[in-house]
Amino acid sequence: MRLLLVEDDPLLGDGIRMGLEQSGFTVDWVRDGVSAGHAITSDDFDLMLLDLGLPRQDGLTLLKKLRKAGKELPVLVVTARDAVEDRVTGLDCGADDYVVKPFDLDELAARVRAITRRRSGRATPLLRHGDIILNPAARSVTRNGDPVPCTTHEFAILEALLTQAGRVLTRERLEDVVYGWAESVESNTIEVHIHHLRKKLGKDLIQTVRGVGYIIPKSGARHGG
């Protein structure tokens, strides 16, 4: 899952980025509202973590512009503004959730998962496809009840494809989900990860749509607790 972190405090931003990456997220980080606006326009993210007290353009202004433009990117406000009226304003301006600093990183990761789960229409945390179960919180995959070891990148690809079962994801989109801005990617990297997933989970799970990308068919995919 690819997140955009918008935070101008270098120490706090670095701590949030590292903590969320340890929870399995891909995190791209910008330090002001204008840069965040450019990032949203040029790249695809699954969720934005937004501070309010930003230079160049404050977080509420960015959030209002985002919603006025019809963009449905989930937004989790992360701020030191703890007054009730600030929370009400943030939520009424289109935020999906509101967290006050200081906070626990495990709780922050759980809130990110909860928002994206609700946005995708899931009420329960597990992703299922036939005998395969993926648990985003535990970062685990099982097949017929047996653990299937996956690398961080394999897990991210599988989670993206299961979350959007029935939809073709391009190689470029999968590269963004797995690597973000931080890492350079070899031209065949995604193909290699897909090959390994097929060996572990069955060759028919992930299908290639020639010239477009990869898909896990919606048939057999379901959500369960």
Secondary structure, 3 states (H helix, E strand, C coil): CEEEEECCCHHHHHHHHHHHHHCCCEEEEECCHHHHHHHHHHCCCCEEEECCCCCCCCHHHHHHHHHHCCCCCCEEEEECCCCHHHHHHHHHCCCCEEEECCCCHHHHHHHHHHHHHHHCCCCCCEEEECCEEEECCCCEEEECCEECCCCHHHHHHHHHHHHCCCCCEEHHHHHHHHHCCCCCCCCCHHHHHHHHHHHHHCCCCCEEECCCEEECCCCCEEEEC
